[in-house]
Amino acid sequence: MTVKTFRIEGNFQMGEQVQPFVKECRAENEKQAVEWVNSELGSKHRTPRNKIWIEKIEEIKS
């Protein structure tokens, strides 16, 4: 499979505040990109997956 670049935009709850985010990652498909974002935010900010809201996923054409 070919690896693509995705831009994922959304919000996540950090304490009492809701923070916007924009992340770019390389993945084979959108499902893997979403999994990466959930893992990344959960690891860095201790945010559970149900507090991460993805608004937009787009493939970035090279």
N, CA, C and O atoms as a GROMACS GRO file, in nm:
protein
  248
    1MET      N    1   0.083  -0.120   0.000
    1MET     CA    2   0.000   0.000   0.000
    1MET      C    3   0.087   0.125   0.000
    1MET      O    4   0.201   0.125   0.046
    2THR      N    5   0.030   0.231  -0.052
    2THR     CA    6   0.105   0.356  -0.054
    2THR      C    7   0.076   0.437   0.072
    2THR      O    8  -0.035   0.435   0.125
    3VAL      N    9   0.176   0.506   0.118
    3VAL     CA   10   0.162   0.591   0.237
    3VAL      C   11   0.125   0.731   0.191
    3VAL      O   12   0.186   0.787   0.099
    4LYS      N   13   0.023   0.787   0.255
    4LYS     CA   14  -0.027   0.920   0.221
    4LYS      C   15  -0.006   1.013   0.340
    4LYS      O   16   0.018   0.967   0.452
    5THR      N   17  -0.017   1.142   0.315
    5THR     CA   18  -0.009   1.240   0.423
    5THR      C   19  -0.148   1.296   0.447
    5THR      O   20  -0.217   1.336   0.354
    6PHE      N   21  -0.188   1.299   0.574
    6PHE     CA   22  -0.319   1.350   0.613
    6PHE      C   23  -0.305   1.467   0.708
    6PHE      O   24  -0.214   1.472   0.790
    7ARG      N   25  -0.397   1.562   0.696
    7ARG     CA   26  -0.407   1.673   0.792
    7ARG      C   27  -0.538   1.651   0.868
    7ARG      O   28  -0.645   1.640   0.808
    8ILE      N   29  -0.527   1.644   1.001
    8ILE     CA   30  -0.643   1.619   1.088
    8ILE      C   31  -0.664   1.743   1.174
    8ILE      O   32  -0.571   1.790   1.240
    9GLU      N   33  -0.786   1.795   1.173
    9GLU     CA   34  -0.820   1.912   1.253
    9GLU      C   35  -0.933   1.876   1.348
    9GLU      O   36  -1.020   1.796   1.315
   10GLY      N   37  -0.931   1.937   1.466
   10GLY     CA   38  -1.037   1.913   1.563
   10GLY      C   39  -1.010   1.984   1.693
   10GLY      O   40  -0.934   2.081   1.699
   11ASN      N   41  -1.074   1.934   1.798
   11ASN     CA   42  -1.061   1.991   1.932
   11ASN      C   43  -1.045   1.878   2.032
   11ASN      O   44  -1.086   1.765   2.007
   12PHE      N   45  -0.984   1.910   2.144
   12PHE     CA   46  -0.977   1.813   2.254
   12PHE      C   47  -0.988   1.887   2.386
   12PHE      O   48  -0.950   2.003   2.398
   13GLN      N   49  -1.041   1.818   2.485
   13GLN     CA   50  -1.058   1.878   2.616
   13GLN      C   51  -0.932   1.855   2.698
   13GLN      O   52  -0.887   1.742   2.716
   14MET      N   53  -0.877   1.966   2.748
   14MET     CA   54  -0.759   1.960   2.834
   14MET      C   55  -0.796   2.031   2.963
   14MET      O   56  -0.797   2.154   2.968
   15GLY      N   57  -0.827   1.955   3.065
   15GLY     CA   58  -0.876   2.014   3.190
   15GLY      C   59  -1.014   2.073   3.167
   15GLY      O   60  -1.105   2.003   3.121
   16GLU      N   61  -1.030   2.201   3.199
   16GLU     CA   62  -1.158   2.270   3.180
   16GLU      C   63  -1.170   2.332   3.041
   16GLU      O   64  -1.280   2.371   3.000
   17GLN      N   65  -1.059   2.342   2.969
   17GLN     CA   66  -1.057   2.412   2.841
   17GLN      C   67  -1.066   2.315   2.723
   17GLN      O   68  -1.023   2.200   2.730
   18VAL      N   69  -1.124   2.366   2.614
   18VAL     CA   70  -1.125   2.292   2.489
   18VAL      C   71  -1.022   2.357   2.397
   18VAL      O   72  -1.030   2.476   2.368
   19GLN      N   73  -0.925   2.278   2.353
   19GLN     CA   74  -0.814   2.327   2.273
   19GLN      C   75  -0.829   2.280   2.128
   19GLN      O   76  -0.855   2.162   2.104
   20PRO      N   77  -0.811   2.368   2.032
   20PRO     CA   78  -0.809   2.324   1.892
   20PRO      C   79  -0.674   2.261   1.859
   20PRO      O   80  -0.574   2.290   1.923
   21PHE      N   81  -0.672   2.174   1.758
   21PHE     CA   82  -0.546   2.117   1.713
   21PHE      C   83  -0.550   2.096   1.561
   21PHE      O   84  -0.657   2.079   1.502
   22VAL      N   85  -0.433   2.098   1.502
   22VAL     CA   86  -0.412   2.060   1.363
   22VAL      C   87  -0.287   1.973   1.362
   22VAL      O   88  -0.180   2.017   1.404
   23LYS      N   89  -0.301   1.851   1.316
   23LYS     CA   90  -0.188   1.758   1.312
   23LYS      C   91  -0.175   1.702   1.171
   23LYS      O   92  -0.275   1.683   1.102
   24GLU      N   93  -0.053   1.677   1.131
   24GLU     CA   94  -0.027   1.611   1.004
   24GLU      C   95   0.047   1.481   1.034
   24GLU      O   96   0.137   1.476   1.118
   25CYS      N   97   0.008   1.376   0.962
   25CYS     CA   98   0.075   1.248   0.981
   25CYS      C   99   0.075   1.170   0.852
   25CYS      O  100  -0.003   1.197   0.760
   26ARG      N  101   0.164   1.074   0.846
   26ARG     CA  102   0.171   0.984   0.731
   26ARG      C  103   0.109   0.851   0.773
   26ARG      O  104   0.145   0.793   0.875
   27ALA      N  105   0.014   0.805   0.691
   27ALA     CA  106  -0.055   0.680   0.720
   27ALA      C  107  -0.105   0.620   0.589
   27ALA      O  108  -0.108   0.688   0.486
   28GLU      N  109  -0.144   0.494   0.594
   28GLU     CA  110  -0.195   0.428   0.475
   28GLU      C  111  -0.338   0.468   0.443
   28GLU      O  112  -0.379   0.468   0.326
   29ASN      N  113  -0.417   0.501   0.548
   29ASN     CA  114  -0.556   0.539   0.526
   29ASN      C  115  -0.604   0.630   0.640
   29ASN      O  116  -0.532   0.653   0.736
   30GLU      N  117  -0.728   0.681   0.627
   30GLU     CA  118  -0.782   0.773   0.727
   30GLU      C  119  -0.796   0.708   0.864
   30GLU      O  120  -0.772   0.773   0.966
   31LYS      N  121  -0.833   0.583   0.866
   31LYS     CA  122  -0.852   0.513   0.994
   31LYS      C  123  -0.721   0.510   1.074
   31LYS      O  124  -0.722   0.532   1.195
   32GLN      N  125  -0.610   0.482   1.008
   32GLN     CA  126  -0.481   0.481   1.075
   32GLN      C  127  -0.440   0.621   1.120
   32GLN      O  128  -0.378   0.637   1.225
   33ALA      N  129  -0.475   0.722   1.040
   33ALA     CA  130  -0.444   0.860   1.076
   33ALA      C  131  -0.519   0.901   1.202
   33ALA      O  132  -0.462   0.965   1.291
   34VAL      N  133  -0.646   0.864   1.211
   34VAL     CA  134  -0.727   0.895   1.330
   34VAL      C  135  -0.670   0.822   1.452
   34VAL      O  136  -0.661   0.880   1.560
   35GLU      N  137  -0.632   0.699   1.435
   35GLU     CA  138  -0.573   0.622   1.545
   35GLU      C  139  -0.445   0.689   1.594
   35GLU      O  140  -0.422   0.697   1.715
   36TRP      N  141  -0.362   0.738   1.501
   36TRP     CA  142  -0.238   0.806   1.538
   36TRP      C  143  -0.266   0.932   1.619
   36TRP      O  144  -0.200   0.957   1.720
   37VAL      N  145  -0.365   1.012   1.575
   37VAL     CA  146  -0.398   1.137   1.647
   37VAL      C  147  -0.448   1.105   1.787
   37VAL      O  148  -0.406   1.169   1.884
   38ASN      N  149  -0.537   1.007   1.799
   38ASN     CA  150  -0.587   0.969   1.932
   38ASN      C  151  -0.473   0.924   2.022
   38ASN      O  152  -0.469   0.961   2.139
   39SER      N  153  -0.383   0.847   1.970
   39SER     CA  154  -0.269   0.798   2.047
   39SER      C  155  -0.177   0.913   2.088
   39SER      O  156  -0.132   0.921   2.202
   40GLU      N  157  -0.149   1.002   1.992
   40GLU     CA  158  -0.058   1.116   2.016
   40GLU      C  159  -0.113   1.209   2.124
   40GLU      O  160  -0.042   1.244   2.218
   41LEU      N  161  -0.239   1.250   2.110
   41LEU     CA  162  -0.297   1.342   2.208
   41LEU      C  163  -0.315   1.275   2.344
   41LEU      O  164  -0.295   1.338   2.448
   42GLY      N  165  -0.353   1.149   2.343
   42GLY     CA  166  -0.368   1.077   2.468
   42GLY      C  167  -0.236   1.063   2.542
   42GLY      O  168  -0.232   1.073   2.665
   43SER      N  169  -0.129   1.041   2.468
   43SER     CA  170   0.002   1.024   2.528
   43SER      C  171   0.057   1.156   2.582
   43SER      O  172   0.106   1.162   2.695
   44LYS      N  173   0.049   1.262   2.502
   44LYS     CA  174   0.110   1.389   2.540
   44LYS      C  175   0.027   1.468   2.641
   44LYS      O  176   0.082   1.537   2.727
   45HIS      N  177  -0.107   1.457   2.631
   45HIS     CA  178  -0.193   1.542   2.715
   45HIS      C  179  -0.281   1.462   2.811
   45HIS      O  180  -0.363   1.520   2.884
   46ARG      N  181  -0.264   1.331   2.811
   46ARG     CA  182  -0.342   1.243   2.900
   46ARG      C  183  -0.492   1.262   2.876
   46ARG      O  184  -0.572   1.262   2.970
   47THR      N  185  -0.530   1.278   2.749
   47THR     CA  186  -0.669   1.300   2.710
   47THR      C  187  -0.731   1.168   2.667
   47THR      O  188  -0.678   1.101   2.579
   48PRO      N  189  -0.844   1.130   2.729
   48PRO     CA  190  -0.912   1.008   2.684
   48PRO      C  191  -0.971   1.028   2.544
   48PRO      O  192  -1.002   1.140   2.503
   49ARG      N  193  -0.987   0.919   2.472
   49ARG     CA  194  -1.035   0.925   2.334
   49ARG      C  195  -1.174   0.988   2.321
   49ARG      O  196  -1.204   1.050   2.219
   50ASN      N  197  -1.257   0.974   2.422
   50ASN     CA  198  -1.391   1.032   2.412
   50ASN      C  199  -1.391   1.184   2.434
   50ASN      O  200  -1.496   1.247   2.425
   51LYS      N  201  -1.276   1.242   2.462
   51LYS     CA  202  -1.261   1.387   2.477
   51LYS      C  203  -1.187   1.449   2.359
   51LYS      O  204  -1.147   1.565   2.364
   52ILE      N  205  -1.169   1.370   2.252
   52ILE     CA  206  -1.104   1.418   2.129
   52ILE      C  207  -1.208   1.417   2.018
   52ILE      O  208  -1.266   1.313   1.987
   53TRP      N  209  -1.232   1.534   1.960
   53TRP     CA  210  -1.333   1.548   1.856
   53TRP      C  211  -1.266   1.590   1.726
   53TRP      O  212  -1.210   1.699   1.716
   54ILE      N  213  -1.274   1.503   1.626
   54ILE     CA  214  -1.212   1.531   1.498
   54ILE      C  215  -1.317   1.597   1.408
   54ILE      O  216  -1.425   1.542   1.387
   55GLU      N  217  -1.283   1.714   1.357
   55GLU     CA  218  -1.374   1.791   1.272
   55GLU      C  219  -1.350   1.766   1.124
   55GLU      O  220  -1.445   1.764   1.045
   56LYS      N  221  -1.225   1.746   1.086
   56LYS     CA  222  -1.193   1.739   0.942
   56LYS      C  223  -1.068   1.655   0.920
   56LYS      O  224  -0.970   1.666   0.993
   57ILE      N  225  -1.075   1.571   0.818
   57ILE     CA  226  -0.958   1.493   0.776
   57ILE      C  227  -0.944   1.516   0.626
   57ILE      O  228  -1.039   1.500   0.550
   58GLU      N  229  -0.824   1.553   0.584
   58GLU     CA  230  -0.803   1.569   0.440
   58GLU      C  231  -0.667   1.512   0.402
   58GLU      O  232  -0.569   1.522   0.476
   59GLU      N  233  -0.664   1.453   0.284
   59GLU     CA  234  -0.538   1.403   0.231
   59GLU      C  235  -0.465   1.517   0.165
   59GLU      O  236  -0.524   1.593   0.088
   60ILE      N  237  -0.338   1.530   0.195
   60ILE     CA  238  -0.255   1.635   0.137
   60ILE      C  239  -0.186   1.576   0.015
   60ILE      O  240  -0.110   1.480   0.026
   61LYS      N  241  -0.212   1.633  -0.100
   61LYS     CA  242  -0.151   1.586  -0.224
   61LYS      C  243  -0.010   1.642  -0.234
   61LYS      O  244   0.011   1.762  -0.214
   62SER      N  245   0.084   1.559  -0.265
   62SER     CA  246   0.224   1.604  -0.278
   62SER      C  247   0.253   1.650  -0.419
   62SER      O  248   0.365   1.691  -0.448
   0.00000   0.00000   0.00000
